[in-house]
Amino acid sequence: MLGRGPGVSHFMKRQAILLARRGASSAMESVICIAVDVPTAALLREGHPEVAFTDESSPARLLARLRERKETVNVVVLGTGVEEPLRLSEELHALDPIPAVLILSEPARHLGLLRQWRLSPVGSGEVRCRSITEEEALTAELAQAIAGAKLRRRNELVQRKAEEAATRSETRLRTLIHNEPECVKLVSPDGTLLEMNAAGLAIVEADSAQAVVGKKVFPLIAPEHREAFQNMHARVIQGHHESLEFETVGLRGTRRWLETCAVPFGDEAEGEVVHLAVTRDVTARKQAEQEILERDQRLRLALEAAHMGTWNWDIRSDKITWSDEMETLFGVQRGELSDSCEDYLRMLSPEDRAETERALTEALDGTRPSYSLEHRVLWPDGSLHWIECRGQVFRDEQGKPLRMAGISADISERKRMEEERSHLVDELRQAVKVRDEFLSIASHEFRTPLTTLTLQVDGLIHLLSSTSGMSERLLSRARTIRRQADRLESLVSGLLDVSRVDPGQLQLQPENVDLARVAKDVVERLTPERGSPISLQVNGPVVGYWDPLRLDQVLTNLLSNALKYGQGKPIDVSVQASATEVILAVRDQGFGIAPADRARIFERFERAVSERHFGGLGLGLWIVQQIVDAVHGTIVCDSRPGAGSTFTVVLPRSA
Amino acid sequence: MTVTRKIVVIDDDEDLLQAVCDVLGDVGHQTVPFSGAEEALASLDRDNPPDLILLDLMMPGMSGWDFREAQRSQPGLSSIPVVVMTASRNLSDNPIDANEVLLKPLNLDRLLCAISRHGGGAVSG
């Protein structure tokens, strides 16, 4: 009764079976039949040997079984005996969904049901309504139904998974964006802020998204950067990838430097492109850059002010990098300074090239600790300029030179001043020499008439003293002339000493001399007829190797001062000796010297008292100091104003 | 009282020459003044030599150094004592071989002491 020969039905059946098999590639298909009459069930089993058929007695049991979810059921076949098949199929769909196939033996009798089934939103049932007598067709239809149901179910599952995946993906993306440490935002073409993550809200100082989202983003940009930002925004909306550094002003007024990378986001075809940007706070970097820039500017200013430049010579590539100031130092235009060391040497004054080259070589091979040199540079205009260079060599771990870096300074002005100073010093030396020669000649010339004067006055005094009856008044006048001649002699000697006692010019003629003898002579010579009495304390001869004339001069000058400023009170001279040195002290009880004046009195042409009250050239103590220094001795002054002064000279016994 | 000595005085400064002769004459010495060393050297009589020569160093014509050298080279004259009177302080550069060097300015006491030291004979009361 069932035609099994070749034909359209058979072909369809085979296709359906293949289709069903393909859909059940991984496991055996499982079909539950409910209320299917025995012949139909047998027919199904025969037509689908790859399918595992099981029977269920009632819809309630079927649903209970499926709810346990212990098995995977592909299709439920509802037989003609099922009551309310539509409701059951809906419940099945809600459950998994499991497609249901309804078998109607006499479809014409169930037209209402058929219509409802087809209109059912669950769409699970392609209702196969066949008479059980059309066995072959039924088998094929069932196979198709199974296959179609499975396909639909698979599609549904795929779609559901895709939706779930999309949901999960979106959740992950939202979490990611929200937790992203950089600011992420979406801006609509008209500049409305669509979305912004927490990091972005923090940057613009918004307490909540409502504070900024839905509003224009441009007011958050610092006014001076707003135009650049708007231009960038426009280009992004046109489809370009852009980046920009700009300053933002937060809602609480804080300015921050931001760096943003923006891309167009969305479907251009549908006209829904927005501006997606990831923005980071680069304020710290900008501040550091600004600090470096300012430091660089300060350094540059300092270098410019000092006429200095810096350079770095990469030894391996033999290239020199010059700072801009170096061009000024070499008198060339911007960019004209060659980076080659050879060209550098060519710019030097020819006579300085060899020495410079040697200094560089020795600094590189380490034979001189650093590169330090002064050389002249020949400017393109032909003028010569002095440059001072200092550099240091930097080496690798093996000690091989990698680079030399240093500074150069224009020292032409300093050189000019040095030359000028040297010239002035020469002139001064010459002037001093002329002065000394003049003083020497002048004092020499003074001595001869002084001798004549002294001798004649001495002769007169001698005559007046030895001739009786001559007036005492005449003798007194002659002695006054004699004293003044002595004074003149002393002044002339002092003038000569100015030139002869100058440091380095003091010539000593030492010999074995008894200081005690010298002291006695000086005291004897200077003891005045009226005025301060002088006492001398000395025990025995004190012999040393000194210049007797200079020794005499030291004591004479000290004693003359004591007489001059001693107010007529007693003066003590003492000489004490040890094995290695002698101590010569002259003590007066006169005016004394204020502490502030004590150092000054040893200077040339200085005196502790006003020249209005005391004459003299102010040379005595200076000469004493020079002589004492020359024999490696010391002199100190101990004095109290009003209580007198003590000058103590310590002399080594052999100079 | 001093022993009278015959003293030759040589100095190109006429006033100083006169002063030295005046003061030495006042104390009883016999002085023979010369304002030039050459003239003085020529007049020295080896048969009747002076007791002492007072000699200036820096003089036009024959200098004191030249005079002393010539005098020392002549037998009969070389033994005459010479006391130098000079204003120069740099004798270390041009040393002079003399019995004594008196630095100008000098006074009568120092002059008479030098004469008595080198003039020979005994000083009397």
Interface residues (C-beta under 8 A of the other chain):
Chain A: H444 E445 R447 T448 P449 L450 T451 T452 L453 T454 L455 Q456 D458 G459 H462 L463 A485 E489 L496 R500 Q507 Q509
Chain B: D13 D15 L16 Q18 A19 V20 D22 V23 D26 V27 M85 A87 S88 R89 S92 K104 P105 L106 N107 L108 D109 L111
